[in-house]
Amino acid sequence: MAGDSPFIVDADWLEKRLGTPGLTIIDASWYLPAQKRDARAEYDDAHIPGARFLDQDAVSDPDSKLPHTLASPQYFAQYVGSMGVSADDTIVIYDGPGYFSAPRAWWMFRVMGVFQVYILNGGFDRWKAEGRPVTAEQTRIAPCVFYADFDASRVVSLDEMRRIVGSGESQIADARSPGRFAGIDPEPRPGIRSGHMPGARNVPIAALAENGELLPKDRLRKVIEEAGIDLTKPVVTSCGSGITAAAITLALETLGHTDNRLYDGSWTEWGGLSDTPVVTGKE
């Protein structure tokens, strides 16, 4: 394990275990267009030996008009089973920067009933910089049956989100950048209004990590509490399309906060409708 979080492993831990039966390594890198990085091309060029590539777009619900919608348990099981991932494996997930898209894959596996799932501290960018083993060799995959045990209670729907915004029964933590949250910067997707849900608090993903590592618990707690989140009360996490919301989820779980759920449609759904309340400004 690494640092303060029970959900993160360090590079030494992983390197010592490369090739161990029952250990599955997954590259879950995904990038915004502004980041100008091609996750699949980078994986093909170099990855941790034995790693499989999880396409965050392809593993999403194929019938949804929204990006990155959580797939049905059946679809998810079929997809990751074809990758040779078993629910009994110890799964280590990484992305390029270290704390960006990997938490989303971590969250998906947990929602599907897998709890031996971890994130690599510092990500692949640091792994490479430290001269650890990489390969361009295609990982040999033996498809298997993945048994999903889906916990629907961890996922918030649009109807529930409308109720939560109206009642204030749960706090809302939004992982988008301060500029997007305040409605100053435009949304990266066309046709989406700028701003945030009434009552939401801004917990930008960039504030949760440093050099690709989740902050230590004391600093993490400070960041979240200073954003206006009470860690003794329920929280719903949100972001642009459901990817970085999971980074707040992982941070909350690290602090022992388990009464949290993720709004999967996130701002792409909420800001794309004409009848949902939207406010601008920092509060």
SEMAR-829698 format. One record per residue (C-alpha): x, y, z; residue number from 1; residue in one letter. Coordinates in steps of 0.5 Angstrom, whole numbers, plus 500, padded with zeros to 3 digits. Layout:
(r (X Y Z) NUM a)
...
! end
This chain:
(r (500 500 500) 1 m)
(r (502 507 499) 2 a)
(r (501 513 504) 3 g)
(r (495 514 508) 4 d)
(r (490 511 503) 5 s)
(r (488 504 503) 6 p)
(r (486 504 496) 7 f)
(r (493 506 493) 8 i)
(r (499 502 492) 9 v)
(r (506 505 490) 10 d)
(r (511 503 485) 11 a)
(r (516 499 489) 12 d)
(r (510 494 491) 13 w)
(r (508 493 484) 14 l)
(r (514 492 481) 15 e)
(r (516 487 486) 16 k)
(r (510 483 484) 17 r)
(r (510 484 476) 18 l)
(r (508 477 473) 19 g)
(r (504 474 480) 20 t)
(r (498 470 478) 21 p)
(r (492 473 480) 22 g)
(r (495 480 479) 23 l)
(r (492 484 474) 24 t)
(r (494 491 472) 25 i)
(r (490 496 468) 26 i)
(r (491 502 464) 27 d)
(r (485 506 465) 28 a)
(r (488 513 462) 29 s)
(r (483 518 459) 30 w)
(r (484 525 457) 31 y)
(r (480 531 455) 32 l)
(r (481 534 448) 33 p)
(r (485 540 451) 34 a)
(r (490 535 454) 35 q)
(r (492 533 447) 36 k)
(r (494 526 449) 37 r)
(r (492 520 446) 38 d)
(r (491 514 451) 39 a)
(r (491 508 447) 40 r)
(r (497 510 442) 41 a)
(r (501 512 449) 42 e)
(r (499 505 451) 43 y)
(r (501 501 445) 44 d)
(r (507 505 445) 45 d)
(r (509 503 452) 46 a)
(r (506 500 458) 47 h)
(r (507 496 465) 48 i)
(r (509 489 463) 49 p)
(r (502 485 463) 50 g)
(r (498 491 463) 51 a)
(r (491 491 459) 52 r)
(r (488 497 456) 53 f)
(r (481 499 459) 54 l)
(r (478 504 454) 55 d)
(r (473 509 458) 56 q)
(r (469 510 452) 57 d)
(r (468 503 450) 58 a)
(r (466 501 457) 59 v)
(r (461 506 458) 60 s)
(r (453 504 456) 61 d)
(r (453 504 449) 62 p)
(r (446 506 449) 63 d)
(r (447 512 453) 64 s)
(r (447 519 449) 65 k)
(r (451 522 455) 66 l)
(r (459 520 455) 67 p)
(r (462 515 460) 68 h)
(r (455 513 463) 69 t)
(r (456 507 467) 70 l)
(r (454 501 463) 71 a)
(r (449 495 466) 72 s)
(r (453 490 470) 73 p)
(r (452 485 464) 74 q)
(r (455 489 459) 75 y)
(r (461 491 464) 76 f)
(r (462 484 466) 77 a)
(r (462 482 458) 78 q)
(r (467 488 457) 79 y)
(r (472 486 463) 80 v)
(r (471 479 462) 81 g)
(r (474 479 455) 82 s)
(r (480 483 458) 83 m)
(r (481 477 462) 84 g)
(r (479 481 468) 85 v)
(r (476 476 474) 86 s)
(r (473 479 480) 87 a)
(r (477 475 484) 88 d)
(r (484 478 482) 89 d)
(r (488 484 485) 90 t)
(r (487 489 481) 91 i)
(r (492 495 480) 92 v)
(r (489 501 476) 93 i)
(r (494 507 473) 94 y)
(r (493 513 468) 95 d)
(r (498 517 466) 96 g)
(r (499 523 471) 97 p)
(r (497 519 477) 98 g)
(r (490 522 479) 99 y)
(r (486 523 474) 100 f)
(r (482 518 470) 101 s)
(r (484 512 474) 102 a)
(r (479 513 480) 103 p)
(r (473 512 475) 104 r)
(r (476 505 473) 105 a)
(r (477 504 481) 106 w)
(r (470 506 482) 107 w)
(r (467 502 477) 108 m)
(r (470 496 479) 109 f)
(r (468 497 486) 110 r)
(r (460 499 484) 111 v)
(r (461 492 481) 112 m)
(r (463 488 487) 113 g)
(r (470 488 487) 114 v)
(r (474 491 493) 115 f)
(r (481 488 492) 116 q)
(r (482 494 487) 117 v)
(r (488 499 488) 118 y)
(r (491 505 484) 119 i)
(r (498 506 482) 120 l)
(r (501 512 486) 121 n)
(r (504 517 481) 122 g)
(r (502 514 475) 123 g)
(r (505 511 469) 124 f)
(r (509 518 467) 125 d)
(r (513 517 474) 126 r)
(r (513 510 473) 127 w)
(r (517 511 466) 128 k)
(r (521 517 469) 129 a)
(r (524 513 474) 130 e)
(r (526 508 469) 131 g)
(r (522 502 471) 132 r)
(r (520 496 466) 133 p)
(r (516 498 460) 134 v)
(r (514 494 454) 135 t)
(r (510 495 447) 136 a)
(r (509 488 447) 137 e)
(r (502 486 446) 138 q)
(r (499 483 453) 139 t)
(r (497 476 452) 140 r)
(r (489 476 454) 141 i)
(r (485 469 456) 142 a)
(r (478 472 456) 143 p)
(r (474 469 463) 144 c)
(r (468 470 466) 145 v)
(r (467 476 470) 146 f)
(r (462 476 476) 147 y)
(r (459 483 477) 148 a)
(r (455 484 484) 149 d)
(r (452 491 482) 150 f)
(r (451 496 488) 151 d)
(r (446 501 485) 152 a)
(r (445 505 491) 153 s)
(r (452 508 490) 154 r)
(r (449 511 483) 155 v)
(r (445 517 483) 156 v)
(r (440 518 477) 157 s)
(r (438 525 474) 158 l)
(r (431 524 478) 159 d)
(r (434 523 484) 160 e)
(r (439 529 483) 161 m)
(r (433 534 482) 162 r)
(r (430 532 488) 163 r)
(r (437 532 492) 164 i)
(r (438 539 489) 165 v)
(r (431 541 491) 166 g)
(r (431 538 498) 167 s)
(r (439 540 500) 168 g)
(r (438 533 503) 169 e)
(r (445 531 501) 170 s)
(r (452 535 500) 171 q)
(r (454 536 492) 172 i)
(r (462 536 491) 173 a)
(r (463 538 484) 174 d)
(r (470 536 481) 175 a)
(r (471 541 475) 176 r)
(r (476 547 475) 177 s)
(r (474 553 479) 178 p)
(r (473 557 472) 179 g)
(r (468 552 469) 180 r)
(r (464 551 476) 181 f)
(r (463 559 477) 182 a)
(r (461 559 469) 183 g)
(r (467 563 467) 184 i)
(r (470 558 463) 185 d)
(r (466 555 457) 186 p)
(r (464 548 458) 187 e)
(r (468 543 453) 188 p)
(r (462 540 450) 189 r)
(r (458 544 445) 190 p)
(r (451 546 448) 191 g)
(r (452 545 455) 192 i)
(r (450 551 460) 193 r)
(r (456 554 464) 194 s)
(r (455 554 472) 195 g)
(r (453 549 477) 196 h)
(r (448 546 481) 197 m)
(r (445 550 487) 198 p)
(r (448 549 493) 199 g)
(r (454 545 490) 200 a)
(r (461 546 493) 201 r)
(r (467 546 488) 202 n)
(r (472 541 490) 203 v)
(r (477 541 484) 204 p)
(r (481 535 482) 205 i)
(r (487 539 482) 206 a)
(r (486 540 489) 207 a)
(r (486 533 491) 208 l)
(r (493 531 489) 209 a)
(r (500 533 488) 210 e)
(r (505 530 483) 211 n)
(r (500 525 481) 212 g)
(r (499 523 489) 213 e)
(r (493 523 493) 214 l)
(r (494 528 498) 215 l)
(r (496 526 505) 216 p)
(r (490 525 510) 217 k)
(r (490 531 514) 218 d)
(r (491 536 508) 219 r)
(r (486 532 504) 220 l)
(r (481 533 510) 221 r)
(r (483 541 510) 222 k)
(r (482 542 502) 223 v)
(r (475 538 503) 224 i)
(r (472 542 509) 225 e)
(r (475 548 506) 226 e)
(r (471 547 500) 227 a)
(r (465 547 505) 228 g)
(r (464 540 505) 229 i)
(r (462 537 512) 230 d)
(r (465 530 513) 231 l)
(r (459 527 517) 232 t)
(r (454 528 512) 233 k)
(r (452 525 506) 234 p)
(r (456 527 499) 235 v)
(r (454 526 492) 236 v)
(r (460 527 487) 237 t)
(r (459 530 480) 238 s)
(r (464 533 475) 239 c)
(r (463 534 467) 240 g)
(r (462 527 465) 241 s)
(r (463 522 471) 242 g)
(r (470 521 470) 243 i)
(r (473 526 475) 244 t)
(r (467 525 480) 245 a)
(r (470 519 482) 246 a)
(r (477 522 484) 247 a)
(r (473 526 490) 248 i)
(r (469 519 492) 249 t)
(r (476 516 493) 250 l)
(r (479 522 497) 251 a)
(r (472 521 501) 252 l)
(r (473 514 502) 253 e)
(r (480 515 504) 254 t)
(r (478 519 510) 255 l)
(r (473 514 512) 256 g)
(r (467 517 509) 257 h)
(r (463 512 506) 258 t)
(r (456 515 505) 259 d)
(r (457 518 498) 260 n)
(r (454 517 492) 261 r)
(r (456 519 485) 262 l)
(r (452 523 480) 263 y)
(r (453 519 473) 264 d)
(r (450 524 468) 265 g)
(r (454 530 472) 266 s)
(r (454 536 468) 267 w)
(r (454 534 461) 268 t)
(r (447 531 463) 269 e)
(r (445 537 468) 270 w)
(r (448 543 464) 271 g)
(r (445 540 457) 272 g)
(r (438 540 460) 273 l)
(r (433 547 459) 274 s)
(r (429 546 466) 275 d)
(r (435 544 471) 276 t)
(r (437 550 475) 277 p)
(r (444 553 474) 278 v)
(r (447 558 478) 279 v)
(r (454 562 477) 280 t)
(r (459 565 481) 281 g)
(r (464 561 486) 282 k)
(r (458 559 491) 283 e)
! end
